[in-house]
Amino acid sequence: MTSGFAIDPRVSQAWVAVAHGARVSRRILQGVGDPAPGSSFAQVNALYPHEKASDWHRSYLGAALEHLVVWADLVAPLKFHPDHVVEHTVRPAYTLARAALEAASQAVWMTGGETARECVRRHLSLIRWDFAEHRKSVDTPEGKARVADRDAALLQRAARLFTEADLRPPTHYRCFARLRPSLEVGRRTLSGSGVLRAAPPMAGSGRPSRCSTSCPWRSMNLVSTGPSVSRTRLG
């Protein structure tokens, strides 16, 4: 194994804090039930009861936390065997981070509307986005037709509130741009637009392509951590 140097304890401590935070947040989310009567989500659900916005919102957050907990179990396991060594590579971490950000950003964007009606509109737009992605993955005309029928049924149910143009699926930019407050990455602060600029490198890190040493996932490659030390090498 390539020799390395000890990582600053402040970095490893920050990893542990994020890892435990993800685990605690996931446990809390698992205990969240249906919205209380009269609550904001109850008002949103009442406007379109066929696909509860609260259920979809919980799913977005759950997806984000699932990816973070996978990262947490690798980077900061709850128990170390004395001989246990974790080998770290940045590419999977970027892939998990992007997936978590994409899922969480949809939850943030959905609830960023100022009224219950606007939240419903965003909720249905996200469902149509999901249908569009599902349709791309189906390889038979019959399967594509079934997805199209579901989309048409949604538009028919929502016709009293919205036109088809109102429910146009959003873009990654629109969802990422709603991430507030800004995210802190190391000593840099990323706004929603900054997260968007970081997203393509995150996606690229998941592909087995080569790039120049200026690429962020090539600049530092974490190699191993044990019970008491983390080591790294330049990529």
C-alpha positions in Angstrom: 0.0 0.0 0.0 1.2 3.5 -0.8 2.6 5.2 2.3 0.7 8.3 3.6 0.5 10.8 6.3 -1.9 11.3 9.2 -5.1 13.2 8.5 -5.7 16.3 10.7 -7.9 15.1 13.6 -10.3 18.0 12.9 -11.1 16.4 9.6 -11.7 12.9 11.0 -13.8 14.4 13.8 -15.9 16.3 11.3 -16.5 13.0 9.5 -17.6 11.4 12.7 -20.0 14.3 13.4 -21.6 14.1 10.0 -21.8 10.3 10.2 -23.5 10.2 13.6 -25.8 13.1 12.5 -26.9 11.0 9.5 -27.6 8.0 11.7 -29.6 10.0 14.2 -31.5 11.9 11.5 -32.5 8.6 9.8 -33.7 7.2 13.1 -35.8 10.3 13.7 -37.2 10.2 10.2 -38.2 6.6 10.6 -40.4 7.7 13.6 -42.2 10.4 11.8 -45.8 9.6 11.1 -48.6 11.3 9.1 -49.0 15.0 9.4 -51.1 16.4 12.3 -54.5 17.8 11.4 -54.3 21.4 10.4 -50.6 21.3 9.8 -49.0 22.6 6.6 -48.5 19.2 5.1 -52.1 18.2 6.0 -53.3 21.3 4.0 -51.1 20.3 1.1 -52.3 16.7 1.2 -55.9 17.8 1.2 -55.5 19.7 -2.1 -54.3 16.5 -3.8 -55.0 13.4 -1.7 -54.2 10.9 -4.5 -50.4 11.0 -3.9 -49.7 12.5 -0.5 -46.9 15.1 -0.6 -45.9 14.2 2.9 -45.2 10.6 1.8 -43.1 11.7 -1.1 -41.2 14.3 1.0 -40.4 11.6 3.5 -39.1 9.4 0.7 -36.8 12.1 -0.7 -35.3 12.6 2.7 -35.1 8.9 3.4 -33.2 8.4 0.1 -30.7 11.1 1.0 -30.1 9.6 4.4 -29.7 6.1 3.1 -26.8 7.3 0.9 -25.2 9.2 3.8 -25.5 6.2 6.2 -23.7 4.0 3.6 -20.9 6.6 3.6 -21.0 6.8 7.4 -20.7 3.0 7.9 -17.6 3.1 5.8 -15.9 6.2 7.1 -16.9 6.1 10.7 -18.1 2.6 11.6 -19.7 2.2 15.1 -17.2 -0.5 16.0 -13.6 -1.1 14.9 -11.9 -4.5 15.0 -8.3 -4.0 16.2 -7.0 -5.2 12.9 -9.6 -3.4 10.8 -8.5 -1.0 8.1 -10.8 1.0 5.9 -9.6 1.8 2.4 -11.0 5.1 1.2 -11.4 6.3 -2.4 -12.9 9.7 -3.2 -15.0 8.6 -6.3 -17.6 6.6 -4.4 -17.8 9.3 -1.8 -18.6 11.9 -4.5 -21.2 9.5 -6.0 -22.9 9.0 -2.7 -22.8 12.8 -1.9 -24.4 13.7 -5.3 -27.2 11.2 -4.8 -27.8 12.5 -1.3 -27.9 16.1 -2.5 -30.2 15.4 -5.4 -32.7 13.6 -3.2 -32.6 16.2 -0.4 -32.8 19.1 -2.9 -36.1 17.8 -4.2 -37.5 17.8 -0.6 -36.3 21.3 -0.1 -37.7 22.5 -3.5 -41.1 21.0 -2.9 -41.6 22.8 0.5 -40.0 26.0 -0.7 -43.3 27.3 -2.1 -45.0 30.1 -0.2 -48.5 28.6 -0.3 -50.0 25.1 0.0 -51.1 25.3 -3.6 -47.6 26.1 -4.8 -46.3 23.1 -2.7 -48.8 20.9 -4.5 -47.7 22.2 -7.9 -44.1 21.4 -7.1 -45.0 18.0 -5.7 -46.9 17.0 -8.8 -44.1 18.4 -11.0 -41.7 16.1 -9.2 -43.9 13.1 -9.7 -44.1 13.9 -13.4 -40.3 14.1 -13.4 -40.2 10.7 -11.8 -42.6 9.4 -14.5 -40.3 10.8 -17.3 -37.3 9.1 -15.8 -39.2 5.9 -15.4 -40.4 6.0 -19.0 -36.7 6.3 -20.2 -35.9 3.1 -18.3 -38.7 1.0 -19.8 -37.7 -0.9 -22.9 -41.1 -2.0 -24.3 -43.9 0.0 -25.9 -46.4 -1.5 -23.5 -44.3 -0.4 -20.5 -43.9 3.1 -21.8 -47.6 3.3 -22.5 -48.4 2.3 -18.9 -46.2 5.1 -17.6 -47.8 7.5 -20.0 -51.2 6.5 -18.7 -50.2 7.2 -15.1 -49.0 10.6 -16.2 -52.2 11.3 -18.0 -54.3 10.2 -15.0 -52.3 12.6 -12.8 -52.9 15.5 -15.2 -56.6 14.7 -15.3 -56.9 14.6 -11.5 -55.0 17.9 -11.1 -56.8 19.7 -14.0 -59.0 21.7 -11.6 -55.9 23.3 -10.1 -53.2 23.2 -12.8 -52.6 23.1 -16.5 -50.1 20.7 -18.0 -47.7 23.6 -18.5 -47.9 24.4 -14.8 -46.7 20.9 -14.0 -43.7 20.8 -16.2 -41.0 18.8 -14.5 -38.2 20.8 -12.9 -34.5 20.7 -13.6 -31.6 19.8 -11.4 -30.6 23.5 -11.4 -34.0 24.6 -10.1 -33.9 22.1 -7.2 -30.2 22.6 -6.3 -30.6 26.4 -6.4 -33.1 26.1 -3.5 -30.5 24.6 -1.2 -30.4 27.1 1.7 -28.7 27.8 4.0 -25.4 27.6 2.0 -23.4 24.4 2.4 -20.0 24.6 4.0 -17.3 22.4 2.3 -14.0 22.7 4.1 -13.3 26.4 4.3 -15.5 27.2 1.3 -19.2 28.1 1.4 -21.3 26.7 -1.5 -24.6 28.3 -2.3 -27.2 26.3 -4.3 -25.6 27.4 -7.5 -22.2 26.4 -6.2 -23.6 23.0 -5.4 -24.8 22.8 -9.0 -21.3 23.6 -10.3 -19.9 20.8 -8.1 -22.5 18.3 -9.3 -20.9 17.5 -12.7 -17.5 16.6 -11.1 -19.4 14.4 -8.6 -21.1 12.6 -11.4 -17.9 12.3 -13.4 -16.1 10.8 -10.3 -18.4 7.8 -10.6 -17.2 7.0 -14.1 -14.0 5.1 -14.9 -12.7 7.9 -17.0 -9.3 9.6 -16.8 -8.8 13.3 -16.5 -6.1 15.8 -15.7 -4.8 16.3 -12.2 -6.9 19.4 -11.9 -10.0 17.3 -11.5 -11.2 17.5 -7.8 -11.6 13.7 -7.5 -8.0 13.3 -8.6 -6.4 15.9 -6.4 -6.6 13.8 -3.2 -7.3 10.2 -2.8 -8.0 8.9 0.7 -6.5 5.5 1.3 -7.0 4.1 4.7 -8.2 4.6 8.3 -7.9 2.4 11.3 -9.1 2.7 14.9 -6.7 5.6 15.7 -5.3 7.0 12.5 -6.4 8.1 9.0 -4.0 8.1 6.2 -4.0 9.7 2.8 -2.0 10.1 -0.4 -2.1 12.4 -3.3 -4.1 11.0 -6.3 
